[in-house]
Amino acid sequence: MNEEIKPFKIYIGYDAREHAAYEVAKHSIEATSSIPVDIVPLKLRSLRKSGVYTRANDTLSSTEFTFTRFLIPHLNDYQDWALFIDCDFVALHDVADLVAEIKDQYAVMCAHHDYTPTEETKMDGQAQHQYPRKNWSSMMLINCGHPSNKVITPDVVNNETKTGAYFHRFSWLLDEEVGEVSHEWNWLVGWYKEPKDGTPKFLHYTEGGPWFKEYRNCEYNYEWYEVRNASLQNILEKKNSRIEKLESRVPTIDEVLLTDQKKNLIKTLFKSITDPNEYYYKDIQKEFSEMVKNEMGNKVAAIDSIGGVNYKNKGHEYDNFLSSFILGSGGYISNFDREANTDIDIALVIRGLGGGSQKAIKHCWETSRTFYAIDTGYMGNLKNKKWHRVTKNELQNTGPLIPRDSKRLDRIGYEWVPFTTGKKIMICPPSNKVMNLWGQPDPETWTEQVIEELKQYTDRPIEVRMKPTRSERVSNKSIEAALAEDVHCLITYNSIAATEALLNGKPAIALGPNAAQSLCNTSLSEVENLNILDKATMHRFACHLSYCQFIEDEMRDGTAWSIINESY
């Protein structure tokens, strides 16, 4: 009997922002390999969930797998050889020929590039860092059982005193322990040229790949699209095959493509139906209830429309944005009166400040209960209110700016507006419900106090802009138009008007918790010494905000839930 050949383990760096690239890389290897391979994506979320990777998010890292690739010796039980590649690869040649080059005296084997990129930023807008052995670690044959690699434990990888430079330069290895393979196995697209430098075996789109709009016409784009199309066809064929099998007979519960938790839930439901009096299955109703709660997760929507919006008049049983977020987070619909006395570990999801929302927010503040707040987005809502911000344990994203790419910003349609100042000061008082929540005076009193204090620092004319209705803002009273009318600066408490002012090229003073507070002024005494922000700063700010607001589809599919929890 022939001994079964053990598949060769291949790890591919996985970045949630580049799923298409991963699928193409995976398919290209499978389609060209003459040996069995076992391909594993290095998914950050899974590694964190398992406790293997605990390192804090590095704002300087260009990918989610910047550090996780160095966990491979551990993930492979410090045995055998394994291959790592970035997700932006395409295999044109049989990986078996690469495996054949393995020499056991080495701890790592890779292409020894002499590569110095000319760009200051990478394809996704991240900073391009220069360092020796650049791109060596983007494709590595790793001898997981080599004594020198056994020192690379999860504790070492998670040690934040060990920088990216330490790992990517193989600083734990002697030079003679780093073997070399031809650069054809890590062909840097845009850098190496045929036939001068040989013929590529593995393409590496290190400067930008066709899955990015800006690089659709890059070198070797045809090869990538060809594999992409084959990959999509393969996925379609697999799905059709599964459908045909399902249509041929009725599957058992255990054969249905569900998690074990969901399968057990269905089985328990059948028990509950067949034995409602619990003659045979004791405590089945209690068991079923607990399983439902566990499956849904510790997320709750606390809605109380009393005094708020009548959603039935709009064709909904309840708020559609709230319900979409609940679907995406795995939670359930309830109201505050039901949830006020439940376990405070169950988070509340609150929309706006009307009705019973304020009561729910104050309850969360008093009990240190987690809550998620949904309200109007910061930008992109000039014509239609489709973007909504989502925050955790606060009403605006008041934390520091998180470095983000511009992918989401491009969808919103942001354009840089240079900063200008004018003559008059525009005061935008918050609403009564806002001031009540924060324990501030009513809007009229607050405005009077602001004007009185302003007189100590300036004699500029003052205009008070009360918040228009939604229909007025869309038609003839937009804040964009108001800011263009010779405005020196905008003053508010915690209204998103401060953010809108910055996005429209006007200084702002925010006197309360505000998403703009990290960039705008926060004291009336600074009214004649305002922050004038440059294009780069505003672009970073806008990119940050684009990851703080979501459309309804993104709430429903879990995108909002994932991004918000990672951000906080």
C-alpha positions in Angstrom: 0.0 0.0 0.0 1.4 3.4 -1.0 1.9 5.8 1.9 -0.3 8.9 1.6 1.7 12.0 0.6 1.5 14.7 3.3 0.2 17.9 1.8 2.8 20.7 1.7 1.6 23.5 4.0 1.3 27.0 2.5 0.3 30.0 4.5 -1.0 33.1 2.7 -1.2 36.5 4.3 -4.9 37.5 4.6 -6.1 41.1 4.8 -9.9 41.6 5.0 -9.4 44.6 2.6 -7.9 42.4 -0.1 -10.1 39.2 -0.1 -10.1 39.1 -3.9 -6.3 39.1 -4.0 -6.2 36.2 -1.5 -8.7 34.1 -3.5 -6.7 34.6 -6.7 -3.4 33.7 -5.0 -4.9 30.6 -3.5 -6.4 29.4 -6.8 -3.2 30.1 -8.8 -1.2 27.7 -6.5 -3.9 25.0 -6.5 -4.3 25.2 -10.3 -0.5 24.9 -11.1 0.7 22.5 -8.3 1.5 18.9 -9.0 1.8 18.1 -5.3 -0.9 18.1 -2.6 -1.0 21.5 -0.8 -2.8 22.6 2.3 -3.4 26.4 2.0 -4.1 28.3 5.2 -5.1 32.0 5.3 -3.5 34.0 8.2 -6.7 35.6 9.4 -6.0 38.2 12.1 -9.4 37.8 13.7 -9.1 34.1 14.1 -5.6 34.4 15.5 -6.7 36.9 18.0 -9.7 34.9 19.0 -7.5 31.8 19.6 -5.2 33.9 21.8 -2.2 33.2 19.6 -1.8 36.8 18.5 -2.3 39.6 21.1 -0.2 42.4 19.7 -1.9 45.8 19.6 -2.9 47.1 16.2 0.2 48.8 14.6 -0.8 52.0 12.8 2.4 51.7 10.8 1.6 48.2 9.5 0.5 48.1 5.9 -1.3 44.8 6.2 -3.1 42.7 8.8 -0.4 40.0 8.4 2.7 42.2 8.9 3.6 40.3 12.1 1.4 37.2 12.0 3.5 35.5 9.3 6.2 35.0 11.9 3.8 32.8 13.9 4.2 30.1 11.2 6.8 28.0 13.0 4.4 27.8 16.0 1.3 27.2 13.9 3.2 24.4 12.1 4.1 22.8 15.5 7.8 23.6 14.9 7.9 20.7 12.4 8.5 20.4 8.7 8.9 23.1 6.0 6.2 25.6 5.1 5.8 28.3 2.5 4.6 31.8 3.2 3.5 34.3 0.5 1.8 37.7 0.7 -1.8 37.8 -0.7 -0.7 39.9 -3.7 0.9 36.9 -5.4 0.0 34.8 -8.5 1.6 31.5 -9.1 2.5 30.9 -12.8 4.7 27.8 -12.1 4.4 24.6 -10.2 5.2 25.1 -6.5 6.7 21.6 -6.5 9.8 23.0 -8.2 10.2 25.5 -5.4 9.9 22.8 -2.8 12.5 20.8 -4.6 15.0 23.6 -3.9 14.7 23.2 -0.1 18.0 22.7 1.8 17.6 21.6 5.4 20.7 23.5 6.6 18.8 26.8 6.2 16.2 28.2 8.7 14.7 30.4 6.0 15.0 30.5 2.2 13.8 33.4 0.1 14.7 35.7 -2.8 17.4 38.1 -1.8 16.1 41.3 -3.5 18.2 44.4 -3.9 15.1 46.6 -3.9 14.6 50.2 -3.0 11.1 51.5 -3.9 10.8 55.0 -5.2 7.2 55.6 -3.9 6.5 57.2 -0.6 3.2 55.3 -0.1 2.0 51.8 -0.9 -1.0 50.8 -3.0 -3.4 51.3 -0.2 -2.1 54.7 0.9 0.1 53.4 3.8 3.6 54.8 4.2 6.3 53.0 2.3 9.2 52.2 4.7 12.7 51.7 3.5 14.9 49.1 5.1 17.6 46.4 4.3 16.2 43.1 3.0 13.1 44.9 1.7 10.5 42.3 0.5 12.6 39.3 1.5 9.9 38.2 3.9 7.1 38.5 1.4 7.9 35.0 0.2 9.6 32.6 2.6 10.3 28.9 2.7 10.4 28.4 6.5 12.1 25.4 8.1 9.8 25.3 11.1 11.8 22.6 12.8 15.1 24.4 12.6 16.6 25.1 16.1 17.0 28.8 15.4 13.3 29.2 14.5 12.1 27.6 17.7 13.0 30.8 19.5 10.2 32.6 17.5 7.4 31.8 19.9 4.1 33.7 20.2 5.5 35.5 23.2 8.3 36.9 21.0 6.0 37.8 18.1 3.6 39.5 20.5 6.5 41.4 22.3 5.9 45.0 21.2 9.5 45.9 21.8 10.3 43.7 18.8 9.6 46.0 15.8 8.8 45.1 12.3 12.4 45.7 11.4 13.5 42.9 13.8 11.3 40.3 12.1 11.4 41.3 8.5 15.2 41.4 8.5 15.4 38.0 10.1 17.4 39.5 13.0 17.2 36.2 15.1 19.1 34.3 12.4 22.7 34.3 11.3 23.3 35.4 7.8 24.4 31.9 6.8 21.0 30.5 8.0 19.1 32.5 5.3 19.3 30.6 2.1 18.5 32.0 -1.4 16.1 31.1 -4.1 15.8 32.7 -7.5 14.0 36.1 -7.6 11.8 34.5 -10.2 9.9 32.9 -7.3 9.2 36.5 -6.0 9.0 38.5 -9.2 8.5 42.2 -8.2 6.1 43.5 -10.8 7.2 46.8 -12.0 10.8 46.2 -10.8 12.1 43.1 -12.6 11.8 43.1 -16.5 11.6 40.2 -18.9 13.8 38.9 -20.5 16.7 40.9 -18.8 15.9 39.5 -15.4 14.5 36.2 -16.4 11.0 34.8 -16.4 8.5 35.1 -13.5 7.4 32.0 -11.7 5.5 33.7 -8.9 4.3 37.3 -9.6 4.3 39.7 -6.7 2.3 42.9 -7.2 4.1 44.7 -4.5 3.6 48.2 -5.9 -0.1 47.7 -6.6 -2.4 45.0 -8.1 -5.3 45.0 -10.5 -7.8 44.6 -7.6 -7.1 48.3 -6.8 -8.7 50.8 -9.2 -5.5 52.8 -9.6 -3.6 49.7 -10.7 -6.0 48.0 -13.1 -3.6 48.5 -16.0 -0.4 47.6 -14.2 2.1 45.1 -15.7 0.9 41.5 -15.8 -2.7 42.6 -15.2 -3.9 40.1 -17.8 -2.3 37.2 -15.8 -4.1 38.3 -12.7 -7.5 38.7 -14.4 -7.1 35.4 -16.1 -6.6 33.6 -12.7 -9.4 35.7 -11.1 -11.9 34.6 -13.8 -10.8 30.9 -13.4 -11.2 31.2 -9.6 -14.7 32.7 -9.9 -15.6 29.9 -12.3 -14.3 27.3 -9.9 -16.3 28.8 -7.0 -19.4 28.8 -9.2 -18.9 25.1 -10.2 -18.5 24.1 -6.5 -21.7 25.9 -5.6 -23.6 24.3 -8.4 -22.3 20.9 -7.4 -23.5 21.4 -3.9 -26.9 22.6 -5.1 -27.3 19.5 -7.3 -26.5 17.3 -4.4 -29.0 19.1 -2.2 -31.7 18.9 -4.8 -31.2 15.1 -5.3 -32.3 14.3 -1.8 -33.3 15.8 1.5 -30.2 16.2 3.7 -30.1 15.4 7.4 -29.6 18.2 9.9 -25.9 17.2 10.3 -25.3 17.5 6.6 -26.7 21.1 6.3 -23.9 23.7 6.0 -24.5 25.2 9.5 -22.3 25.6 12.5 -22.6 22.9 15.2 -24.2 25.5 17.4 -27.0 26.2 14.9 -27.5 22.4 14.2 -27.9 21.8 17.9 -30.3 24.7 18.2 -32.5 23.1 15.4 -32.4 19.7 17.0 -33.4 21.2 20.3 -36.3 23.0 18.6 -37.5 19.7 17.2 -37.4 18.2 20.7 -39.4 21.1 22.1 -42.0 20.7 19.4 -42.4 16.9 19.7 -42.3 16.9 23.6 -44.0 20.2 24.6 -45.0 18.9 28.0 -41.4 17.8 28.7 -42.4 14.2 29.5 -39.2 12.8 28.1 -36.8 15.8 27.5 -36.6 17.6 30.8 -36.1 21.4 30.9 -36.1 21.5 27.1 -37.8 24.9 27.0 -35.2 26.4 29.3 -32.4 24.7 27.3 -33.8 26.1 24.0 -34.1 29.6 25.4 -30.5 29.6 26.6 -29.2 28.3 23.2 -31.1 31.0 21.4 -29.5 33.7 23.6 -26.1 32.2 23.1 -26.6 32.0 19.3 -27.8 35.6 19.1 -25.0 36.9 21.2 -24.9 39.5 23.9 -26.3 42.4 21.8 -29.6 44.1 22.4 -31.5 46.9 20.6 -33.2 49.1 23.2 -35.9 51.1 21.4 -38.7 53.1 22.8 -40.6 55.0 20.2 -42.8 56.7 22.8 -42.5 60.4 21.9 -40.2 59.6 19.1 -40.6 58.6 15.4 -43.7 56.6 14.4 -41.9 54.1 12.2 -45.1 52.4 11.1 -46.1 55.5 9.2 -42.9 55.0 7.3 -43.6 51.4 6.4 -41.5 49.8 9.1 -42.4 47.9 12.2 -39.4 49.6 13.9 -36.4 51.7 12.9 -34.8 50.1 9.8 -31.2 51.3 10.5 -31.5 49.9 14.0 -32.9 46.6 12.8 -30.2 46.3 10.1 -27.4 46.8 12.7 -29.0 44.2 14.9 -29.0 41.7 12.0 -25.3 42.4 11.4 -24.3 42.1 15.0 -26.3 39.0 15.8 -28.5 40.7 18.3 -32.3 41.0 18.9 -34.9 43.7 19.1 -36.2 44.7 22.4 -36.9 48.0 24.3 -35.4 49.7 27.3 -38.2 48.9 29.7 -37.6 45.2 29.0 -33.8 45.4 29.2 -33.2 47.9 32.0 -33.0 45.2 34.6 -31.2 42.6 32.6 -27.6 41.6 32.8 -25.5 44.7 32.2 -23.1 42.6 30.2 -25.8 42.7 27.5 -25.1 45.8 25.4 -27.8 48.2 24.2 -28.1 49.6 20.7 -29.6 53.1 20.7 -30.7 55.2 17.7 -30.8 59.0 18.1 -31.8 61.0 21.2 -35.6 61.0 20.9 -38.1 59.0 22.8 -36.6 56.7 25.4 -33.1 56.9 24.0 -31.8 59.4 26.6 -33.1 57.3 29.4 -31.2 54.3 28.0 -28.0 56.3 27.5 -28.0 57.7 31.0 -28.7 54.2 32.4 -25.6 52.9 30.5 -23.4 55.8 31.8 -24.6 55.2 35.4 -24.1 51.4 35.3 -21.0 51.3 33.0 -23.1 49.3 30.6 -21.8 49.0 27.0 -23.9 50.7 24.3 -23.8 51.4 20.6 -25.2 54.7 19.4 -26.5 55.2 15.8 -27.1 58.8 14.5 -26.5 61.0 11.5 -23.2 60.5 9.7 -20.6 63.2 9.4 -20.5 63.6 5.6 -22.1 62.4 2.4 -25.7 63.2 3.4 -26.3 66.4 1.5 -29.1 65.0 -0.7 -30.0 61.8 1.0 -29.5 60.7 4.6 -27.9 57.4 3.9 -24.8 57.5 6.0 -25.1 57.0 9.7 -22.3 57.1 12.3 -22.0 54.3 14.8 -20.2 54.8 18.1 -19.4 52.7 21.1 -20.0 54.1 24.6 -20.1 57.7 23.3 -22.3 59.8 21.0 -19.5 60.9 18.6 -16.1 59.4 17.7 -14.1 61.6 20.1 -11.0 59.5 20.3 -7.7 60.1 18.4 -7.6 59.8 14.6 -7.0 56.3 13.5 -4.8 56.0 10.3 -7.1 54.8 7.5 -6.9 54.2 3.8 -9.1 56.2 1.4 -11.1 53.4 0.0 -14.3 54.3 1.9 -13.7 58.0 1.4 -13.8 57.6 -2.3 -17.3 56.1 -2.1 -18.5 59.1 -0.1 -17.2 61.7 -2.6 -15.1 63.9 -0.3 -13.2 66.8 -1.9 -10.6 69.0 -0.2 -11.8 72.5 0.5 -8.9 75.0 1.3 -9.4 76.8 4.6 -10.6 80.4 4.4 -11.8 82.9 7.0 -14.3 85.7 6.9 -15.7 88.4 9.1 -18.6 87.0 11.0 -18.9 84.3 13.7 -21.6 81.7 13.2 -23.0 80.0 16.4 -24.9 76.8 15.9 -26.7 75.9 19.2 -27.5 72.3 19.9 -31.1 71.1 20.3 -32.9 70.9 23.6 -32.6 67.2 23.9 -28.8 67.4 23.4 -28.4 70.1 26.1 -30.7 68.2 28.4 -28.6 65.0 28.0 -25.4 66.8 28.8 -26.8 68.8 31.7 -26.3 72.1 29.9 -28.6 75.1 29.9 -31.3 75.4 27.3 -30.1 76.4 23.8 -31.2 80.1 24.2 -29.4 80.5 27.5 -26.4 78.7 26.2 -26.2 80.9 23.2 -26.5 84.1 25.4 -23.7 82.9 27.6 -21.5 82.1 24.5 -22.1 85.6 23.0 -21.4 87.3 26.3 -18.1 85.5 26.7 -17.2 86.1 23.0 -17.4 89.9 23.6 -14.3 89.6 25.8 -12.2 88.3 22.9 -13.6 89.8 19.7 -15.9 92.5 18.3 -16.8 90.5 15.1 -20.4 90.3 14.1 -22.3 87.3 15.3 -24.9 85.2 13.5 -27.0 82.5 15.3 -28.0 79.6 13.1 -30.7 77.5 14.6 -30.8 73.9 13.3 -33.1 73.8 10.2 -35.4 70.9 9.5 -34.2 68.1 7.3 -36.2 69.3 4.3 -34.8 72.9 4.8 -31.2 71.7 4.9 -31.6 69.7 1.7 -33.3 72.6 -0.2 -32.2 76.1 0.7 -30.6 76.1 4.1 -27.6 73.8 3.8 -24.7 74.3 6.1 -22.4 74.4 3.1 -24.2 77.4 1.8 -24.2 79.1 5.2 -20.5 78.6 5.7 -19.7 80.2 2.4 -21.3 83.5 3.5 -18.2 85.3 4.8 -17.9 83.1 7.9 -14.8 83.5 10.2 -15.5 80.4 12.2 -18.3 78.2 13.5 -19.0 77.7 17.2 -21.1 74.8 18.7 -21.3 72.4 21.6 -21.3 68.8 20.3 -23.1 69.2 17.0 -21.6 67.6 13.9 -21.7 71.1 12.5 -18.1 71.5 13.8 -17.0 68.6 11.7 -19.0 69.9 8.7 -17.3 73.3 9.1 -13.8 71.7 8.9 -14.8 69.6 5.9 -16.0 72.8 4.2 -12.7 74.7 4.9 -13.8 76.8 7.9 -12.3 76.8 11.4 -14.5 75.6 14.3 -14.7 75.8 18.1 -16.3 72.8 19.8 -17.2 73.4 23.4 -18.4 69.9 24.1 -17.6 66.2 23.2 -17.1 66.3 19.5 -15.6 64.3 16.7 -13.8 67.4 15.5 -12.2 68.1 18.9 -8.8 66.6 18.1 -8.3 69.2 15.3 -10.5 72.2 16.0 -10.3 74.8 18.7 -12.0 74.1 22.0 -12.0 77.5 23.8 -13.7 80.8 23.0 -10.6 82.6 24.0 -9.0 81.2 20.8 -11.5 82.9 18.5 -8.8 85.1 17.0 -6.1 82.4 16.9 -7.9 79.6 15.1 -6.5 76.3 13.8 -6.0 76.4 10.0 -5.7 72.9 8.7 -3.7 71.8 5.7 -4.8 69.4 3.0 -2.9 66.3 4.3 -4.4 66.8 7.8 -7.9 67.1 6.5 -7.4 64.1 4.3 -6.4 62.0 7.3 -9.4 63.3 9.2 -11.8 62.5 6.4 -10.4 59.0 5.9 -10.8 58.4 9.7 -14.4 59.6 9.6 -15.2 57.4 6.6 -14.6 54.4 8.9 -17.0 55.8 11.5 -20.1 55.9 9.4 -22.0 53.3 7.4 -24.9 52.7 5.0 -27.7 50.4 5.9 -26.3 47.5 3.9 -23.0 47.7 5.8 -25.0 47.5 9.1 -26.9 44.5 7.9 -23.9 42.5 6.6 -21.8 43.0 9.8 -19.3 45.5 8.3 -20.2 48.2 10.7 -20.1 45.8 13.7 -16.7 44.6 12.8 -15.1 48.0 12.1 -16.5 49.7 15.2 -15.4 47.0 17.6 -11.9 46.8 16.1 -11.7 50.6 16.3 -12.6 50.7 20.0 
